[in-house]
Amino acid sequence: MSYLKEFKKITTQSLQIMKKQGEKISMLTCYDFSMAKLLDQSGVDVLLVGDSASNVMAGHETTLPITLEQMIYHAQCVVRGTDRALVIVDLPFGSYQSNSEIALSSAIRIMKETGAHAIKLEGGQEVIDSIKKIVKAGIPVMGHLGLTPQSIYQFGSYGVRAKEEEEANLLVEEAKMLEAAGCFGIVLEKIPADLAKKVSESLLIPSIGIGAGKHCDGQVLVMHDMLGINTEFKPRFLRRYLNLGELIPLAVKNYVADVKQQDFPNEEESY
């Protein structure tokens, strides 16, 4: 089943229609122009300029160090390479937690300086005021519940969240709060599949899962993980579609050997 011809340009409204029609939403992270062009041409519905750039692009252990300016730079690059996909940008740690005015200011900067289509932020009831203020300013907001990586030091691990009844009930409640506050969608990260199914069925807005089972309205993976560039990360929920961690070094080794052996460039490759 394909609706690609129907959606020549993906918008937040497109995602709502997909949920109603039962078409699953595809989403991948992206951080640069060249990869954005490839992913967009391949039919991905949503490109998330994730704060995971802190890990896979900058080499940090967590998502915490990346700045608003760095997120804006990555988003500018992705937007320039995108024609069809909806581009969503993470608000980085420290750019919205203090108060709703700072959150709105950060969101406005991203929208004005990047040309992106929406922002995403982590958290439940503690960010409701910020979400309402940002939405009221005309900026689409995607929520994020479950494992929220910006709170990793509070959690203490990257383990599955909401396994216990109390936390599960709170997650359901907060998902409805995010919807009521105006979010157009919610990422559900690393929670039990049955809970994700319950949340997805209780919402009118689409859910995007990562490590949350097949019953979400869509799925997201970090591009570097699914393409096998980041080979150290091996969570249960990850499916690798390519092993660039082996293919790229092999290509580079062949290039180095050809240079050393004076095989590259040859006469046909010279002017």
C-alpha positions in Angstrom: 0.0 0.0 0.0 1.5 3.3 -1.0 0.3 6.9 -0.9 3.4 8.5 -2.2 1.7 10.2 -5.1 -0.9 11.7 -2.9 1.6 13.4 -0.7 3.9 15.3 -3.0 4.9 17.4 0.0 4.6 16.1 3.6 3.0 18.4 6.2 1.8 17.9 9.7 -1.7 17.5 8.2 -0.3 14.7 6.0 0.7 12.8 9.1 -2.8 13.1 10.5 -4.2 11.7 7.3 -1.8 8.9 7.3 -2.8 7.9 10.8 -6.5 7.9 9.8 -5.8 5.9 6.6 -3.6 3.4 8.5 -0.5 4.2 6.5 2.6 3.9 8.7 4.9 7.0 8.8 8.6 6.6 8.1 11.1 8.8 9.9 14.9 8.9 10.0 17.4 11.3 11.6 19.5 13.4 9.3 22.2 16.0 9.8 23.6 17.2 6.5 22.7 18.3 2.9 24.0 15.3 0.9 22.3 12.7 3.0 19.1 14.7 3.2 18.9 14.6 -0.6 19.4 10.9 -0.7 16.9 10.2 2.1 14.3 12.6 0.7 14.6 11.1 -2.8 14.1 7.6 -1.3 10.6 8.5 0.0 11.2 9.0 3.8 8.2 11.0 5.2 9.9 12.8 8.0 13.5 13.9 8.5 14.4 14.5 12.2 17.4 16.8 12.8 18.0 15.1 16.1 20.1 16.1 19.0 21.6 12.7 18.4 24.0 14.7 16.2 25.8 15.2 19.5 26.6 11.5 19.5 27.0 10.5 15.8 28.4 13.7 14.4 30.3 15.2 17.2 31.3 12.1 19.2 29.9 13.1 22.6 28.7 10.4 25.0 25.3 12.0 25.4 23.0 14.4 23.6 23.5 17.1 26.3 26.5 19.1 24.9 25.1 20.1 21.6 24.1 23.8 21.4 21.2 25.6 19.8 23.6 27.2 17.3 24.9 23.7 16.3 21.3 22.4 15.9 20.5 25.4 13.7 23.5 24.7 11.5 22.6 21.0 11.0 19.0 21.9 10.3 20.0 24.5 7.7 22.0 21.9 5.8 19.1 19.3 5.9 16.5 21.8 4.8 18.6 22.8 1.7 18.6 19.1 0.7 14.9 18.4 1.2 12.0 18.8 -1.2 9.3 16.4 0.0 9.9 15.3 3.6 8.7 17.2 6.7 11.8 18.5 8.6 11.6 18.5 12.4 14.3 19.9 14.6 15.1 18.9 18.2 15.3 21.7 20.7 18.6 20.8 22.5 19.1 20.5 26.2 19.2 23.9 27.9 17.3 25.7 25.2 13.8 25.3 26.7 13.8 23.8 30.2 14.3 27.1 32.1 10.9 28.7 31.2 8.4 29.0 28.4 9.7 32.3 27.2 13.2 30.8 26.6 11.5 27.8 24.9 9.6 30.1 22.6 12.7 32.1 21.8 14.6 28.9 20.9 11.8 27.6 18.7 11.5 30.9 16.9 15.2 31.0 16.2 15.1 27.5 14.7 12.1 28.3 12.5 13.4 31.7 11.3 17.0 30.6 10.7 16.6 27.1 9.2 13.4 27.0 7.2 12.4 23.8 9.1 8.8 22.8 9.5 8.4 21.9 13.2 10.3 21.4 16.4 10.5 18.6 18.9 11.1 18.7 22.6 11.2 16.1 25.4 9.1 15.7 28.5 5.6 15.7 29.8 3.7 17.9 32.2 6.8 20.0 33.0 6.9 21.3 29.4 3.2 21.8 28.8 3.3 25.6 29.3 6.2 25.8 26.8 4.3 23.7 24.3 1.2 25.8 24.5 3.2 29.0 24.1 5.1 27.7 21.1 2.0 26.3 19.4 0.2 29.6 20.1 3.0 31.3 18.2 2.1 29.2 15.1 5.0 26.7 15.4 4.2 23.0 15.1 5.4 20.9 18.1 6.1 17.2 18.3 6.4 15.7 21.8 8.6 12.9 23.1 7.9 10.5 26.0 9.3 7.4 27.5 13.1 7.3 27.4 14.1 10.9 27.0 17.8 11.0 26.3 18.3 14.5 27.6 17.3 13.2 31.1 19.7 10.3 30.9 21.6 11.2 34.1 18.3 11.4 36.0 17.3 7.9 34.7 20.8 6.4 35.2 20.6 4.1 32.2 19.1 3.7 28.7 16.8 0.9 29.9 13.2 0.4 28.9 10.9 3.0 30.6 7.3 2.7 32.0 7.5 -1.0 32.7 5.9 -0.5 36.1 2.2 0.4 36.4 2.7 3.8 38.0 5.0 5.1 35.4 2.9 3.5 32.6 -0.2 5.3 33.8 1.7 8.6 34.0 2.9 8.2 30.4 -0.6 7.6 29.2 -1.8 10.7 31.1 1.1 12.8 29.8 0.5 11.7 26.2 -3.1 13.0 26.4 -1.8 16.2 28.0 0.7 16.7 25.1 -2.1 16.2 22.6 -4.4 18.6 24.5 -1.6 21.2 24.6 -1.4 21.2 20.8 1.3 18.7 19.8 0.8 17.3 16.3 2.6 14.0 17.1 4.5 12.2 19.8 7.7 10.1 19.8 7.5 7.1 22.1 10.9 5.8 22.9 11.8 2.5 24.5 8.6 1.5 26.2 6.7 -1.8 26.2 4.9 -2.5 23.0 1.6 -3.1 24.7 1.8 0.3 26.4 2.7 2.0 23.1 -0.3 0.3 21.5 -2.6 1.7 24.2 -1.2 5.2 23.9 -1.4 5.2 20.1 -5.0 4.0 20.1 -6.0 6.6 22.7 -4.6 9.6 20.7 -5.9 11.4 17.6 -2.4 12.5 16.8 0.2 10.1 15.4 2.7 8.3 17.5 6.2 7.6 16.2 8.0 4.7 17.9 11.6 3.8 18.5 12.0 0.6 20.5 8.2 0.8 21.2 6.9 -2.0 19.0 4.9 -2.2 15.8 1.6 -0.7 16.9 2.8 3.0 16.8 1.6 5.0 13.8 5.2 5.3 12.5 8.8 4.4 13.2 12.0 6.4 13.6 15.7 5.2 13.6 19.0 7.1 13.8 20.4 7.0 10.3 23.9 6.1 11.4 22.5 3.1 13.3 20.3 1.7 10.5 23.0 2.1 7.9 25.6 0.4 10.0 27.9 3.4 10.3 27.7 3.3 14.1 28.6 -0.3 14.7 29.0 -0.1 18.5 25.3 0.6 19.2 23.3 -2.7 19.1 20.0 -2.3 20.9 17.3 -5.0 20.5 15.0 -2.6 18.5 17.6 -1.8 15.8 17.4 -3.4 12.4 20.5 -2.7 10.2 19.7 -2.3 6.5 23.3 -1.8 5.4 26.8 -2.4 6.9 28.6 0.8 5.9 30.9 0.2 8.9 32.5 -2.5 6.8 31.9 -1.2 3.3 33.4 2.2 3.8 36.7 1.0 5.3 37.0 -1.5 2.5 36.6 1.2 -0.2 39.1 3.5 1.6 41.7 0.6 1.9 41.3 0.0 -1.9 41.8 3.7 -2.6 44.9 3.8 -0.4 46.3 0.8 -2.0 45.7 2.2 -5.5 47.5 5.4 -4.6 50.4 3.7 -3.0 50.8 1.4 -6.0 50.5 4.3 -8.4 47.5 2.7 -10.0 45.3 5.8 -9.3 45.0 8.0 -11.2 45.6 6.1 -14.5 45.9 7.6 -18.0 42.1 7.6 -18.5 41.7 9.5 -15.2 44.2 12.2 -16.1 44.0 15.3 -18.4 
